[in-house]
Each structure stands twice: as structure tokens, then as C-alpha cells.
Amino acid sequence: MIYRFRVILDNDTEEDIFRDFEIRESDSLEDLHNTIAQSFGFDGTEMASFYVSDEDWNQGEEISMFDLGDVPGTSRTMGSTQITTVVHEASPRLIYVYDFLSMWTFFVELAEIVEEATSTDYPNLMFVHGQLPESAPDKQFKAEDSLAPFDAEEDDLDMDRLDDLDLDSLY
């Protein structure tokens, strides 16, 4: 089967910037990463990750290019994860972040599942809309997304009684 995806740049500009393409469901997330990177004009050499997402685009499990787990072999990687194991009709969304210094962020959504066409090479870029800006869009964080500054009085912490906390037992 062939998965048709729409990949949209997360930006606050007037013009939407997206790509539509087809890829085999049996391909890996690394293949999907390469397809997205190439379709937006990236060279594909920067670090990137996919995040499983719910219907509200909340970021879930990370699937990275390399095993970043504390215990080797415990986290999924793009190269060892087939697209169909994380994207399907019941869970059609991913968040894709490319270049963690610039934080290019994209919404990846499964639009349709179709039969493979014998005369088509996959992956297949179907439609291009808009051009990437020179740099990644700035992220505008909401007040509830940021941490409130520490306030000793408000947090009911007696700074004169720190010796009573027995911090030595932590070591």
C-alpha cells in the first residue's frame, strides 16, 4: 500500500508552506525523513526526530535518527522503524523536527492510503506549495508554556531552615 502524506511547515506566515507526496507503507521513518528533507530543499545531514502525535498535535514518543536511550537498544530509531508501525488510520499524525539548532518543525499527516501504481516510482513528490523562508520561523510560546520564576515566599520555603532538609542523605 502507498501512504499519501501532507507535510506542513509550522509557521505563522500568511502563506501555507507544504508538500504532498507518496511513499510505501513498508518504508522506514528514515526514508520518510529523507523524503521530507529533500522535498523542502534540506541536505538531510542535520539531526532530526519524529514524534508520535495525537489529534491535537501533542508531542508524544520520540523516534530519532540514532539510539538516544539511556540503555542501548531501548529507544526506537528511524532506520529500524517502519512507517506503518507508527502511522495508520487510527494514528495518522507525526511531528517532524529537523535541525535542532534551527528547529524547523513540520506537521506530518496521513491523508490517504491507496494502491501502488505500477508506473510510479516511490517516493513520489506530488505537489509543492510555498517556499521555505531563509530561516526557521520563531516559536511563539504561550504564557502557560513557560515556567514561572521561583519565589521563595510564594512557594512557602523558609530559606533560614535549609539545614533541616538533610540534603547530605541524597549523596
C-alpha positions, 0 to 999 in steps of 0.5 A: 500500500502507498501512504499519501502524506501532507507535510506542513511547515509550522509557521505563522506566515500568511502563506501555507508552506507544504508538500504532498507526496507518496511513499510505501507503507513498508518504508522506514521513518528514515526514508520518510525523513529523507523524503521530507528533507529533500522535498523542502530543499534540506541536505538531510545531514542535520539531526532530526526526530519524529514524534508520535502525535495525537489529534491535537498535535501533542508531542508524544514518543520520540523516534530519532535518527540514532539510539538516544536511550539511556540503555542501548537498544531501548529507544526506537530509531528511524532506520529500524522503524517502519512507517506503518508501525507508527502511522495508520488510520487510527494514528495518522499524525507525526511531528517532524523536527529537523535541525535542532539548532534551527528547529524547523518543525513540520506537521506530518499527516496521513491523508490517504492510503491507496494502491501502488501504481505500477508506473510510479516510482516511490517516493513520489513528490506530488505537489509543492506549495510555498517556499521555505523562508531563509530561516526557521520561523520563531516559536511563539510560546504561550504564557502557560508554556513557560515556567514561572520564576521561583519565589521563595515566599510564594512557594512557602520555603523558609530559606533560614531552615535549609539545614533541616532538609538533610540534603547530605542523605541524597549523596 
